[in-house]
Amino acid sequence: MTRAEGVWIWLSRVRGLGAGRARQLVEFFGGEEALLNAQEPELREAVGEALAVSLLEARRQEEINDHVRACRRAGVRILTSPAYPEALRDIYDPPCALYARGDLGLLQGERLLTLVGTRRHTSYGRRITEKLAAELARAGLTIVSGLAEGLDSVAHRAALDAGGKTVAVLANGLDVAYPAAVGPLQEEIARKGLLVSEYPLGTRASRATLLPRNRLLAALSRATLV
């Protein structure tokens, strides 16, 4: 792990910071190294008291090392730019870090299609989602979705049952199942496909994480089917 990579891992762990603001902070201080060496008064002036405290707590080297070790034990890889997909580097606010568990090779191809839908679906919506996801998977496309309750999970399940590949983009840490009912499917995707998230282990899904997750769903694929 380089010092620059350590900075982005650090920033990804600061609750309430967000990817866009993290990059603004790096630019404000003139680079990763300068931000890493910034003193408490400088951070307080830049981001305010509460966020400065969070930054300083998460910046402790042993905390970062413990976090990296925990990810390794969980089979989770941490990618920082430019190691993660180019499609994510091109968006307005790329993630500070990308946490991944499973087959990272699935992110390298161009045959990814995002398929998302409502949590409260009709029986017709379920049948159509199953048909589309299965046929697209059999045709060689990798189905990307959000592993949410409802049609997202239906799409993942149909892709796997068709013998295809699927990528789940989570709005929580990879060690958290949200909702709990998707836990078994989440583990199966980790074995047969790929789980990715911009949020570190232990992060619970919330409105603050669900909405930003959508930009990754859209960016990873060449097309989105709603």
C-alpha positions in Angstrom: 0.0 0.0 0.0 1.5 3.3 -1.1 1.0 6.5 1.0 -1.4 7.9 -1.6 -3.5 4.7 -1.5 -3.5 4.9 2.3 -4.9 8.5 2.0 -7.8 7.4 -0.1 -8.5 4.4 2.2 -8.4 6.8 5.1 -10.9 9.2 3.4 -13.2 6.4 2.5 -13.6 5.6 6.2 -14.6 9.1 7.3 -18.3 9.1 7.9 -20.1 12.1 6.6 -17.3 13.1 4.3 -18.4 11.7 0.9 -16.4 11.1 -2.2 -16.9 14.5 -3.8 -16.0 16.4 -0.7 -13.0 14.2 -0.1 -11.5 15.0 -3.5 -12.2 18.7 -2.9 -10.2 18.4 0.4 -7.3 16.8 -1.4 -7.3 19.6 -4.0 -7.6 22.2 -1.3 -4.5 21.0 0.5 -2.6 20.5 -2.7 -2.4 16.7 -2.9 -2.6 13.5 -0.8 0.7 14.0 1.0 -0.1 17.5 2.1 -3.5 16.4 3.4 -1.9 13.5 5.2 0.4 15.9 7.0 -2.2 18.6 7.7 -2.4 19.6 11.3 -5.6 19.8 13.4 -6.0 23.6 13.2 -5.7 23.5 9.4 -8.3 20.7 9.2 -10.7 22.5 11.5 -10.5 25.6 9.4 -11.1 23.7 6.2 -14.0 21.4 7.3 -15.2 22.5 10.7 -14.8 21.0 14.2 -16.9 17.8 14.0 -15.5 16.6 10.6 -12.0 17.5 11.6 -12.3 15.2 14.6 -13.5 12.4 12.4 -10.7 12.9 10.0 -8.1 12.9 12.7 -9.5 9.7 14.4 -9.6 7.8 11.1 -6.1 9.0 10.1 -4.3 7.1 12.8 -2.0 4.7 11.0 -2.8 1.8 13.2 -6.5 2.3 12.5 -5.8 2.2 8.8 -3.6 -0.9 9.1 -6.3 -2.7 11.2 -8.9 -1.8 8.6 -6.7 -3.3 5.7 -6.1 -6.4 7.7 -9.8 -6.8 8.5 -10.5 -6.6 4.7 -7.9 -9.2 3.9 -9.4 -11.6 6.5 -12.9 -11.1 4.9 -11.5 -11.7 1.4 -12.2 -8.1 0.4 -9.8 -6.3 -1.9 -9.4 -2.5 -1.7 -9.0 -0.6 -5.0 -8.1 3.0 -5.3 -7.8 5.0 -8.5 -6.2 4.2 -11.0 -6.7 0.5 -10.0 -10.4 0.5 -10.2 -12.4 0.6 -13.5 -11.8 3.5 -15.9 -15.6 4.0 -16.1 -15.6 5.0 -12.4 -12.6 7.3 -12.8 -14.6 9.3 -15.4 -17.6 10.1 -13.3 -18.1 13.5 -11.5 -17.2 12.2 -8.0 -15.3 8.9 -8.2 -15.3 6.8 -5.0 -12.3 7.3 -2.7 -11.9 3.5 -2.7 -13.7 0.5 -4.1 -14.2 -2.5 -1.9 -14.5 -5.8 -3.9 -15.2 -9.4 -3.1 -15.3 -12.0 -5.9 -14.2 -12.0 -9.5 -12.7 -8.7 -10.3 -12.3 -9.7 -13.9 -16.0 -9.0 -14.4 -15.3 -5.3 -14.2 -12.8 -5.4 -17.0 -15.1 -6.4 -19.9 -17.5 -4.1 -21.8 -20.4 -6.5 -21.7 -22.0 -5.2 -18.5 -25.6 -4.2 -18.4 -27.3 -2.6 -15.3 -30.8 -3.9 -14.6 -32.7 -2.3 -11.8 -36.4 -2.1 -10.7 -38.8 -1.4 -8.0 -38.8 -3.0 -4.5 -42.6 -3.5 -4.6 -43.3 -5.3 -7.9 -46.2 -7.1 -9.5 -46.0 -10.8 -10.5 -45.8 -9.5 -14.1 -42.8 -7.4 -13.3 -41.1 -10.3 -11.7 -41.7 -12.6 -14.7 -40.4 -10.0 -17.2 -37.3 -9.2 -15.0 -36.6 -13.0 -14.8 -37.0 -13.4 -18.5 -34.8 -10.4 -19.4 -32.1 -11.1 -16.9 -31.8 -14.8 -17.8 -31.8 -14.2 -21.6 -29.3 -11.4 -21.4 -27.0 -13.5 -19.1 -27.2 -16.5 -21.5 -26.3 -14.1 -24.3 -23.0 -13.3 -22.5 -23.9 -10.1 -20.7 -22.9 -9.6 -17.0 -26.0 -8.3 -15.1 -25.3 -5.5 -12.7 -27.8 -4.5 -10.1 -28.1 -3.2 -6.5 -29.1 -6.4 -4.6 -32.0 -4.5 -3.2 -35.2 -6.2 -2.1 -37.5 -6.7 -5.1 -36.5 -6.7 -8.8 -32.8 -6.1 -8.2 -32.5 -9.4 -6.3 -34.7 -11.1 -8.9 -32.3 -10.0 -11.7 -29.3 -11.3 -9.8 -31.0 -14.6 -9.1 -32.2 -15.1 -12.7 -28.7 -14.3 -14.0 -27.1 -16.9 -11.7 -29.8 -19.5 -12.4 -29.2 -19.1 -16.2 -25.5 -19.9 -15.6 -24.5 -16.3 -16.2 -22.5 -13.7 -14.2 -23.7 -10.9 -12.0 -22.2 -7.9 -10.2 -23.9 -6.5 -7.1 -23.2 -2.9 -6.2 -24.0 -2.4 -2.5 -24.9 0.7 -0.5 -23.3 -0.8 2.6 -20.2 -2.6 3.7 -19.5 -6.0 2.1 -19.9 -7.7 5.4 -23.4 -6.3 5.9 -26.6 -7.7 4.3 -29.3 -5.2 3.6 -32.0 -6.2 3.9 -31.1 -9.3 5.9 -33.1 -11.5 3.6 -30.6 -11.0 0.8 -27.8 -12.5 2.9 -27.7 -15.9 1.2 -27.9 -14.4 -2.3 -25.1 -11.9 -1.4 -22.8 -14.8 -0.4 -23.6 -16.7 -3.5 -22.8 -13.7 -5.7 -19.4 -13.4 -3.8 -18.6 -16.9 -4.8 -19.9 -16.9 -8.4 -19.8 -13.2 -9.4 -18.7 -10.0 -7.7 -19.7 -7.7 -4.8 -18.5 -4.1 -4.9 -19.1 -1.1 -2.7 -17.5 2.3 -2.0 -18.3 1.9 1.7 -15.9 0.2 4.2 -16.7 -2.9 6.3 -19.4 -2.3 8.9 -21.2 0.5 7.0 -25.0 0.2 7.3 -27.2 1.2 4.4 -29.0 4.5 4.7 -30.5 7.2 2.5 -27.1 8.9 2.6 -25.5 5.7 1.0 -28.4 4.4 -1.2 -28.6 7.5 -3.5 -24.9 7.9 -4.2 -24.7 4.1 -5.0 -26.9 4.7 -8.1 -24.1 6.7 -9.9 -21.9 3.6 -9.7 -24.7 1.4 -11.0 -25.0 3.6 -14.0 -21.3 4.2 -14.6 -20.2 0.6 -14.5 -22.3 -0.5 -17.5 -22.6 0.5 -21.1 -26.4 0.7 -20.7 -29.1 0.7 -18.0 -32.4 -1.1 -18.2 -35.1 0.1 -15.7 
